Amino acid sequence: MILLAFLIGLGLVFGCGKPGGQARKPKKVEKKTSMNASPEKDHGGIPSEPEEDTSAEPLATNPKLTREECLGFAKRFSDAVKRDDTDLFRTLWDMDAMLETATSGIDAPESLRISFCRTFKKQADLLTRITQSLFGGGTYRFLHIHDVCAERRALFRLVKADGGLNYHDLVLSRNQSGEVVAVDMDVFLSGEKMSATTRRGYLLIVGSNAPGCAAKLGSKEKAFEENLGLYTRILACIKSGEFQEALTHIASLPPILRQDKSMMVFALTSAAGVGPVAYEEAFQAFEKAYPGDPSLVLHAIDHHYLKKEYEQAFQSILSLEKSLGGDPYLHVVRSDILVIQGKTEDGRKRLLQAIEEDPDLQEAYWSLANLALGQKDYAETSKWVKAMLDKVMIEFDDLIHMEEFEDYVKSEEFARLKERRGGD
């Protein structure tokens, strides 16, 4: 039960969408598929080759990993997600290394650590969590290789079908066989590495089965062990939708835990379910505690959007863009805001800029088609539908089953497009 509560928490900070996240495209009709895989088309937009400098020169911060090797890793990791290939994924994601980081330095029986790691690997499969987040039309894209301190990293963007946005910054290293693997992951929405989130799960188990083992830990981890029961109740309340009760429990935590970044993310999640006043209070508390934090910037975009503070939303997007080192998808986010303001042509220009920077950016094509659809410009709609058909992002049958495209599908423009393509 304790591990289950922790896994609920892991799901909350791993792949959730932002409060009020806006859908970037119509929801697609699901294809029939095996129980072990989500539709490959729903993982669309992964480039066949990462467009990056493939120089084999190593960076000074990590001479053992060359850029060429890391790009090769990113290509294989993308392929594993796109194909839902468990075997390939396991050769690239070193779960044991992440768990070693998560459980190190905690004075607990080795048998307990082994049991936790075994159960965690069975119940917290990373590939499943990613593909579940993509189901219904989401995308998972490699952006670039970069360095953070002495770590070489591969940055990926996750966009859910409902528009929820997250970034996964994979920490790369070399395994005992000499192959490049990911040994940890910095999850932007939670503001911390997966090993840090997992460490709290381990402390839940240790505190339940071996009380007192936190004597050699820091003050925050000691406080966490002392409040395991309350932490479990908070997660259970969020899972069941009892958001006000979750906020009440969070408020009763000692200050050192209330100020913990992951707990403040839980507070934001709960407050979003309570109402705008509660969300504003939770956001302000987060902003005061962690000014400029990347996870805060992600939440700030929707925070300002929901308050119709559009200029502040643009500033948050710019801050996120700088922290990422660039991402064409953020032009799509800007376009959404411009269109809401009635600046449709400016929004369209942003989408064209996004496609210029990334010709395979699926969300930009959908948004352009939707803009044309809203203006009943079916010739323009056909232009972008054709582009998506050419890139195998959609099939004709997808459009036929979309309520938003009902009138377009009945139009002469659609009939001509289908005739020119032989119905595909």
Secondary structure by P-SEA (a helix, b strand, c coil): caaaaaaaaaaaacccccccccccccccccccccccccccccccccccccccccccccccccccccaaaaaaaaaaaaaaaaaccaaaaaaccaaaaaaaaacccccccaaaaaaaaaaaaacccaaaaaaaaaccbbbbbbccccccccbbbbbbbbbcccccccccbbbbbbccccbbbbcccccccccccaaaaaaaaaaaaaaaccccccccccaaaaaaaaaaaaaaaaaaaaaacaaaaaaaaaaaccccccccaaaaaaaaaaaaaacaaaaaaaaaaaaaaccccaaaaaaaaaaaaaacaaaaaaaaaaaaaaaaccccaaaaaaaaaaaaacaaaaaaaaaaaaaaacccaaaaaaaaaaaaaaacaaaaaaaaaaaaaaaccccaaaaaaccccccccccaaaaaaaaaaccc
